[in-house]
Amino acid sequence: MIYRAYQSQSDFMAPLRTLAGQALAAFEHTPFKTDNMYARSVKAACEMLTRAGLSHHRPSFRIPSVTIDDREYAISEQPVLVTPFGTLLRFRKDSDIEQPRVLLVAPLSGHFATLLRDTVNTLLPDHDVYITDWHNARDVSLSEGRFGLDEYVEHIVRFLEFLGPGAHIIGVCQPCVAVLAATALMAQDNNPAQPRTMTLMAGPIDTRLNPTKVNELATSKPIEWFERNLIATVPAPHPGAGRRVYPGFVQLGAFMSMNLSRHVKAHLDLYAALVQGKDQEAQTTKTFYDEYFAVLDLPAEFYLETVNLIFQEYALPLGKLEWRGTLIEPRAIRRTALLTVEGEKDDICSVGQTLAAQDLCSALWPNRKRHHMQAGVGHYGVFSGRRWQSQIYPLVRNVILAND
């Protein structure tokens, strides 16, 4: 019902957005003078109306090239392994330079992997970068079967095996548990493709520690409540019609409600910038919300298992997390160096929750483990922005280089 209501609202708004777009185009090509406050206000209102909707398609990574030693190399996005639920995407350089192979595991949490654009862009000069480009569940046919936490972990193992021995892995936010689980399973099996380093950034390894509002919400209701109230069925004519999902628009609403006044102010400021002709300021805001309003649906089983096992039952830190009947044992990890990173002001995954991985990987020698708490940054500042680029990334690069 919730998905049909959303779809009906989206269908109702579509003609209005189309008309607003046509009016906006007319303003751009009109022979009459429109450089006055009234005309700019109408034009700005039309543009705001064209933007009043969500996208369910992945934006481009927009990384055309990278500079290495003062030389520019073209970048192409190369799908190297594709499954119904995700693509292993390589950012291929127009060069034969050999660099450490890095698998960047993106969150499956309502946004596309392009949320890590800055992370990728920063890694590229020094590494051969691959990313988990998760697909929108509403576009995956019901005949492809389920996709839960087991399948997520299986994908990580499969992607690492594709990269082969000697690769490195970085988990950002939500997938840190799955990255640790996959690495542990590979160690337990003595898999030759187990990564040389594992970097866990702002991930919920142990959410009992310093619980945030996100953690409190996850434990405030039984898992049946989440299934009853937040899970919807994809309607026709989408390719995934009939698949049960946690809709991306629901997740976006939850994110926005945490800082609603900030988002309202941002759009009021955007309208004012458009009216005043402050194009660069307006473009910065539009670029952010183009990304923020591009949402994907999560398979219902993956969402419910994540809430239940990670946020309610604390299965990993309590030593109870299993993968298809096999107990996951982080203490089996002996060959993979560990780096954990947290942000001082992170209100999604607070200080201590990622650090917990250090104790779980108890068989690693102290010189194979390192932790960094970045002062002055929130959740997104751990993997994007100035401090990520200048203070956190050099540590990540050095750990990879020292173990490559």
ABEGO torsion letter per residue (X at the ends): XAAAAAAAAAAAAAAAAAAAAAAAAAAAABABBABBAAAAAAAAAAAAAAABBBBABBBBAGBABBBBGGBBBBBBBBBABBBAABBBBBBBBBBABBBBBBBBBBBBAGBBAAAAAAAAAAAAAABBBBBBBBBBAAABBAAAEBBBAAAAAAAAAAAAAAAEBGBBBBBBEAAAAAAAAAAAAAAAAGBAABBABBBBBGBBABAABGBBAAAAAAAABBAAAAAAAABBBBBOABAABGBBBBBAAAAAAAAAAABAAAAAAAAAAAAAAAAAGBAAAAAAAAAAAAAAABBBBBBAAAAAAAAAAAAAAGAAAAGABBBGGBBBBAAABAABBBBBBBBAABAABBBGAAAAAAAABAABBAAABBBBBBBGBBAAAAABEAAAAAAAAAAAAAAAAAAX
